[in-house]
Amino acid sequence: MDKNTLIGFLLMALVVFGFMAYESKKQKEYAVEQQKAAIEQQMNQAQENKQKAIEAEKAANAIAEEKSDSLNPLYKARIVNEGKTVIENELLKLTISNKGGQLCRAELKDETYKNQEGGAVVLFDGKDMDMNFMLTGKNQNITSNELYFTPKEVTDSSVVMSLPIGKGSIDIRYSLIPGSYIVNMSLKANGISNFFPANANKLNIHWNESLRQQEKGYSFENQHSTIVYRTVEDDTENLSSTGADDTENNFDSNAIWVAFKDQFFSQVLITDKSLALDEISSKRLEEGSGYLKEYNASMSADFDPTGKVASNFQMYIGPNKFSTLRENQKLCVSENDVDLQSLVYLGWPIIRWINRFFTVYMFDWMTGWGINMGIVLLILTIIVKLLVFPLMKKSFMSSANMRVLRPKVEEISKKYPKPEDAMKKQQEIMQLYSMHGVSPMGGCLPMLIQMPIWIALFNFIPNAIELRGQSFLWADDLSTYDDVINWGTHIWGIGDHLSLFCVLWCLSTVANTWISMRQQQYSMTPEQEKQMGMMKWMSYIMPLIFFFTFNSYSSGLNYYYFISGVVTLLMMWYLRKTTDDDKLLAKLEAKYEQRKSQPHKKSGMMARYESLLEKQREMLEQQQKMQQRKK
């Protein structure tokens, strides 16, 4: 290690540790500020609670007066009538409360999906979710979650929740579609047109939910949980999915559906026409509370007070599985392109196409074999690596060509020892490569082409619900981190566990980096090798940085990267063993003799590169002449 590299490495270490010390200090200052803010918030909250209590007492007195008035159209709706009705099909069991006439519990019956204790997955229960329908009347307003409905026309899979209003009613019909995760919902006014003003045509909806934590990794699940909505312009948008609080209240177009989504499950409100969004927000909840985020969505839909046309909705309540979403969206009655499959995030456009038209179908095909998901990932990795092997081979051969020509490059370097002759030296080296049919950039493009595939799997695997609850080797669940080593106490930067698959991946990355560096070393001049000193150390440090990030990531993702690294090592070993440097050099020499006798036209990239070097050389000579004149 030379002096410059050592200094650079020490400076880099100082920056890292300095940043950690700075962050520690900032965290202490932040804690003090938070404590002050908490005290101030408690005082403000106490004052606010006092004011709310006064207002609540006034409201209670007003409601008591209205309840005592038997002539009030909402008199019967305000009489307490607690009760619940259960409807179900083969896949979904829903509980509907008399209060609010709304869904109050959703349980998945498919035994494929279990919670962390091995029981059925319950997406919401009790006060977790509130969907409030609000209508503006002439003299008073209807707020559904404050009123009591009566169940009618009850069957195993359907019910009509009726809200008495004067001599009429508002009826909400729930009907589960057999063999699906979709419940049809229709809201209709019956004989109460006089209750509303002449211009009444909107149904206001406020949907609130405290999203339950379903998976082991709080942070990782939080990163993949957000509010998603699809516009009538066929664009799927979402709030921030990084775990931060976010609010959106400026919308360019109406929505077809709004989804409260976590990593593997969603509740989606779908309309047959469109929803006018007012505001959607997501607030992160405290770790350990059993919840991830608090979601809120305020919107409005068309409403016919005469009752001639019902306000029709559907709700998808189920897994974020690509094939399941594809089948269920066929049952949607919306006049727009629903595309429920966009709930499964597959990456940016090019990456999404790779996943949607290759990875998803390949993964579904292999999971149909009924084999362990760890084996599926292994086979998928091998298939992907075989597909990119021609590109890897081309990159390897480019480095091998430069390796066998290195003695000639060193001779040129000795020919031009002076720094002022650097341009001439570089130009002659490029001429050498050109005459032997070698491109210094030949190994870069094939490696860049592989990057979209690498990124595609990075987006696909954490969203693959097929990995959920699937064990492999020491990992209990491939959809979350493996914590075979767990010390139970949170440590900054690493958490409370050590992911063995993450460690193995980092080690395989270091091994691949070492081999890659050796290849580059053989294809570099001594000067270039010295200049690459810092870059070399950075390449070895990157796996360490990755470790702190990926230690809490899906064990399936870390396992895939580990296997990918091992397969890459085996392929590089195979290529090195089957490459004869003497034969390769003889082949290049033959090409040199052929081009020497038959001048050829240089490739566009090589010609531009040599032209650039020539211009740089001319500029350097002009600068040197000007400096000599000044002397």
N, C-alpha and C positions, 0 to 999 in steps of 0.2 A: 504494500500500500504506500503510494507516494505521499509527499507532504501536503499537496493541494487536496487530495482526496480525503486525507485524515482531517484537515481543517474543515473541509466541507461537511464531513460526517459529524464532527463535533458541533458545528454551527447548527446543523439540522437537529441534533439532539437537544441543544440549548433552546431552539425554537419550540420543540415539542414539549419539553419539561417546563419552559417558561409559560407556554400557553396553558398547561395544566395548572400551574401555580396561580396564574391570573384567573382562570376559571374558578378555582377553589375560593379565591378571595371574593370574586364576584358573587359566588353562591352564598357566602356568609353575609355579604351586604344585602343580597336579595332576600335572605331569610329574615334579617332585621326589618327590612322594608315590608315584607309580607306580614310580620307580626304586628307592626304598626297599622298596616292596612286592615288586618283582621280585627284589631281592637276598634278601629274607626267603623268598620263594617258592622260589628256587633252593636255599636251604639246606634248607627243608622237603622239597623234592622229592628232594634227594639222600638225605635220611634215609629218605624214603618208598620210594625206589628200592632202597635197601639192604635194607629190610624186605621189599619185594616179591621181591627176588632170593632171600632166605632162604626165603620161603614158596614161591616157584616151584621152588626146588631140592627142597624137601620134597615138593611136589606131583608133580614129575617123577619122584622116586624112588618115590613111591606108585604112579604110573601105570606105571612100568617094572616094578614088582612084579606089578601086575595084568596087564600085557601078557604077562609070562612065565608067567602062570597060564592054561594053555589051557582050563581048565574054567570060567573066568570068562565069563558070558554075553556080555560086550562085547569078548571077546578079538579076534574077527575084525574088529569095527568099528573097533578101534584100530590095525590094521595099515595103514600108509601106502599109499594107493591113489590117487595124484594122477591127475587126468583131468578132461576137460570134455566136455559134450554140447551140441550146438547144435540148437534147434528153431526153426522159423520159419513164418510165413504171408505173405500179400501185404503186410502193413503192419509187421510186428514180427519182429525177430530176437533170440532170447534164448539166452544161454549159461548152462548149469547146471554147477556144480562138484561133483565127487565129495565133496570135503570139505564137510560140512554138508548136502549134497544140496540146495543152495539156488541161487537165481539169483545170478549174479556179473557179468552184463553184459546191458544192454538197449540195442538200437540200433533207431532208427526207419528203416524202409525207404522210407517215402513221401518222394519227392523234393521235395515241397512244403516240407519242413522241413530246413534246412541249418544247420550250425554256422557260426561266424564265419569259418572258413577255407574254407567251401564244401563241406565233407564232410558225412557223415551225422551226425545228432544222436545222441550216446551219453549216455543219462541217468545211467548208473552203470557202473563197470568196476572189476574187481579188488577192492580192499579198500574201495571207496566205500560199499558196502552190506553189511550183515550181518543176516540174519533167523534168529534162533536159537530153536529149539523145545526146550522143557525139560519133562521128565516125571519125576515122583518115583517111584522104585522102592522095594522092600522093603529092599534092602541097599545099593543104589547108584542114582544118578540118571543120567538120559540128558540130555546136553547136545549137541544136534545139531552145532553148529559145531566141536566137538572130535573128531567121529567121521567115518568114511569110508563113503559109500554106494556102491552098485554100480548102474550104469544097466542097465535091462532093458526089454524091449518097446519098443525105440527105433523111431520113425517120423520122418518129416520134421517133424511138428508136435506130437509127443507123446513122453513118456518116463516110465518109472517108476523112481524112485530108491529103491533098497531098502537098508535098514540091517539087517545081520544081528545078531540077538540070540538067543543060544542056538540052539534048533532052529526059531525063528520069525523074525519081522522086523517092522520098521515101514516101510511103503511110502508114499512121497509121489508121487502121479501129477500130472504137468504136461501140460496139453493146450490148445493154442492154438485158439480158435474162428476158423474161416475168415473172412477179410475184416473182422477186428475187432482192437481193441487189448486184448482180454481173454484171459487165460490162466486156465483152470480148475485148481484145486489141491485135492487131497483127501489127507488123512493118515489112515492106517488101520493098526491093529495086527493082526498075523497070528500066532496060536498062541503068544502070550506073556502071557496073562492072569495066570499065576502069578508073573510078574516084578514085578507091581504089588501094592500093599496093597489090601485090600478096599474102602476108601473112595476109591480113585483115580478121579477123574472130570474132572480139569482139565488142559488143555494150556496151559502158560505160554509166552508169546511175547515175546521182546525184539527189537525192530526198531531198527536203528541205521543212519543214513546221513549221509555228508558230501555235502551238496548241491552239485553242480557249478554254476559260473557259466556260463550259456549265452549271455547277452546282453552288449552292450558296456558298458552303464551299471550298474556294481556297486551303487551306492546305490539307484537306481530299481528294479532287479530285486529287491534285498533287501527293499524296502518292500512288494513284492507277493508275497513268499515266506513261507509259514507252514505250520504243521500244522493241518489242517482235519479235523473229525470230525462225523459225523451220528448223532444219538441215535435210539433207538427211539421217542422222543416226536416224531419228525419235525422236530427242530430241528438246524440246521447251525451248529456253533460253531467257533471257531478261536483259536489263540494270538495274541499281539500280532504284527501285521504291520508294525510301524514299524521293524523292524530290531533292536530291543532283545532281550536274552535274556529268556526267559519259561519258566515251569514251571507245570503244572497237575496237581494230584493229588487234587482233590476233585470227584467226579463224581456228579451226581444220578441218572443213569440209564445203562444200557448203550449201546454204540455199534453201529451197523450197519456202518460203515466208518471207517477212519482213512486220511488222505491226507498224504503228504509232497509238498508243492506248491511249485513256483517260479512265476515270472510266467506262463509259457506251457505248462508240462508238469507232469504229476503221476504219482505212483505211489500207487495206492489199494488197500489191503487190505480186501476185502469178505467178510463172512461170511453164510452162509445163515440164521443165527439171530441171535446177538448176541455182542459182545465186551465183557467186563468190563474197563474201563480202570483201571489202577493209577496210571500217571504218564506224562505226555508233556512233553517239554521241547525248547526250541529255543535254540541258542547261536550267536551271530554269530561268524563266522570272519574272519580278517584279510584286508583288501583286498589283492589281488595274489597271493593263495595259489591262485587258480583255483577257490575254493569260496566259497559264500555263508554257509551255516549248517550246524551239526551237529544233526541231528534224532535224538530218542530216543523210543520208545514202548514201554511195558511194559503187557501186557494178558494176558487168559486167555480160552480158549474151551472149550466142552464137549469131552470126550474119552471114548470108550468103550474100555476096556482089553480087552474081549472080542472086539472087531473086528466086532461085528454092524453097527454104524453108524459110518461114516467121519466125520471132521471136515472139512467142506467149506468151501472158500474160493474166492475169485476175486481176481485182480489186474487192475486197469486200469492200463496203462502206456502213456501217450500224451499227446496235446495237450489243452490246456484250451480246446477249441473247442466252443461251445455246441451246435451241431448234431451234432457228432461224439459228444459226451457223451450227448446225447438218444438217438441211435441205439444206442449201446453199452449204455446202461442197460436197454434192452429185453431184452438177453441175460443180465441178472443174475438169479440164481435165489433171491435173498433173499426171505424171506416178508414183508419190510417195504418201505416206500416208499424206494427208494434215492436218487432225485433227485441223480444225479451232476452235473446242470447247475448245482447250487448251488456247485460249485467255481469257477465264473466269477463273481467278485464284481461285482454290478450295483448296489450301493448299498443304502440303507435302504429299508423297505417300499414307500413311495409311489414313490421313485426307481426301485426294482427293478421295479415293475410297468410303469413307462414304458419302461424298457429291455427288459424281457422280452417285452412284448406289442406294442411298436412299433419301438424302435431295432434290436433283433436281427433281426427279420423284414425290416425295410426294408434293413438292411445286407446280409443274406444275399441278398436279391433283387437288389440292385445289384452285388454282387460276382460274381453269376452272369453278368453281362454280359461279363466278361472284359476290362474296361477298367482302366487304371491306378488304384491305390488313392487317389492324390491327387485324381483326378477324382471318384472315389466320395465322398470326404469333401467335395469342393466341392458336388456335387449334394445330398448329405445336408444340408449347411449351408443351401443355398437352400431346400430343402423345409421344414426346421425353421423358417427365418425367414418363409417364406410362411404357415406355420400360425399363427405368433404375430403376424403383421402386423396383424390386426384389433385385438389388444391394444395393440400399439405405436401404432397410429393413434389409438386412444381416449386413450392417455396423452398423445400429442402434441397432440391437439385440446383436452384439458383445459388444457395449458400455454398453447396459443394463445388460448383464451378468456380466461384471466387476463392474457395479454399485451395484448390489445386493450382490456381494462378498466383497465389500469394508470393511464392519465390520470385516471380517476375516483377510483381509489384514492389517487393523489397529492393530489387535491383534498381528500379526507377527511383525509389526513395533515396538510395545512396548516390544516385546520379545528380540529384538536386538537394543537397544538404542545407542550403541557405534558405532562411525564411522568405526572402524576397522572391524566390523561385517557386513558391508554393503553387501559384496558378499554373505555371508551366508543368510542374510535376502532376498536378491533378488532371490537366488536359491530356498528358501523355498516358496516364493511367486509364482515363476514359477511352482513349484511342486503343489501348491494349484490350480492354473489355469488348469494345465494338468489333475489333478485328477477329476476336475469338467467339463472337456471337453471344456474349454474356451481358445481361442487363443488371446493374446494381439494384435497380428498383424491382426486379422480377420477383423477389420474394415477398414484397410488401402487399401488392394487390391481392394475391390469393388469401393472405391472412386477414385482410380487411373484409373480404367477401364472406368469411366465416363468422364475422362479428354479429350480423343479424340473427343467425341461428343461435348463437350463445345467448343473446339478449332475449330471443323468443322463448327459450326454455326458462330463463330467469322470470319471465312474466307468467308462463303457463303453470309451472309446477306448484307455486304457492296457492294458486286458485283451483287446482285439481281436487275436487271434493272426493274423488275416488281414493285418494291417499289418506283421507280422514279416518282415524281409528285403526289403520292398517299397521301392524307391527312387522319389523324386519330386523333380524339379529338382535342387538341390544336396544333398538329404538321401539318404544311402545306405540308411537303414533308418528307416521312419516309426514303428517301435515304440520307438525309443530316440532320444537327443538327436542333433541335427545339429551336427557340429563342423567345419564348413568353415574356421573360424578356431580353430586349436589351437596353443598355445605350449608344451605338454608339461610345464609346471611347475604344481603345484597352488598356487592362491592362495585364501586363506581367504575364504569367502562366495561365490566364483564358480567355483572348480575350475580345470581346465586348458584350458577352451575357452569359446567364445562361440557360443551358439545363435542363428543369424540369424532363424529363425522366431520365437523368443522375443522378439528385439529388435523385429521387425515387429509382433508382437502388442501389445507394450507401447506402441509408437508409435500404433497404431490406437486403443488404449484412451485415450491422452492426447487424441487428436483427438475421440473420442466424449465424453470428459469436458468438453472445451472447449465443444462444442456444447450439451451438457446444461446446463452452467453458464450459458451465454448464455440458454437458455430459462428457467431458474429466475430469472435476473436480471431478465428482462422481467416476470415474474409476481410480483416481490417489491416491498415498500415499501422506501424508502431505509434505514429502520432495520433491516429484516430483512436487507437486503443487507450491511450492516456486520456484523451478528451472524454471518453466514455466512462471514466472512473466513477464519477458521481451517479451517472445513470445506472451503472451496474449495481451500486449499493441501494439505490432507490428501488430497483427491481426486486431485490431481496427483502426490503422492508415492506413492500406493498402487501404480501401475504399476511404479515403481522397486523397491518391496518385492517385488512379484510376480516381477520379473525374477530376483532372487537365488534365489527358490524354484523357478521354472519353467525356469531355464537348463539343469538336468539332467533335465528331464522329457521325455516322449515328444515328438518333433518333430511327430508326427501330431496330438497334442493342441494344441500351440502353433500349428500350421498351421490347425487348425479354429477356434481362437479368433481368429486373425488374419483369416481369411476372414469369420468371423462379424462381426468389427468393421468390416470393409470394407463388407459387405452392409448393416449397420446404418447406416453413413454414407450410403450410396446411398439407402436408404429414407428417412432423415431429410431428405436433399436433395430427394427427390421430394415428400415431404409439405410441405416449406416452399415449394417452387415451385408447388404446386397449391392452396395456401391463400391466399385473398384476404382480407386483414385487414379491408378496408372492408365486404365482403359479410358477413364473420363478425360484425362489430360491428353491422351492420344487422339481422342475424338475432337477435342477443342483445337489441337494443333492442326489436324486435318482441315478443320473449318477455316483456320487461319490461313493455311496455304491456298485454299480455294478462293478465299476473299482477296488474298494478295494478288492472285493471278487474274481474278475477275472482280473488279471493284463493284461494290453493291451500294444500293441506296440505304442510308441509315433510317432506323425507325423514327417516327415522329418525336417520341419522348427523348430518345437518345440524341437526336439532332438538336432539339431545343435546349437540352442540358449542355451539350458541347458549345452551342452558340452563346449560351449564358456565360459559360466559363471563359470563352474568348473575349466577350465584352468586359467581363471583370478584369481579365488580364490586361486589356488595353487601358482601362481606367486606372489600374494600379501603376502601369508604366508611365502614364501621363502625370500621375501624382508624384512619382519618383523624380521625373524630369523637372517638375515645378519646384520641388524641394531643393534639387541640385542648383537651379538657377538662383534661388533665394540665398543660397550659401555663397 
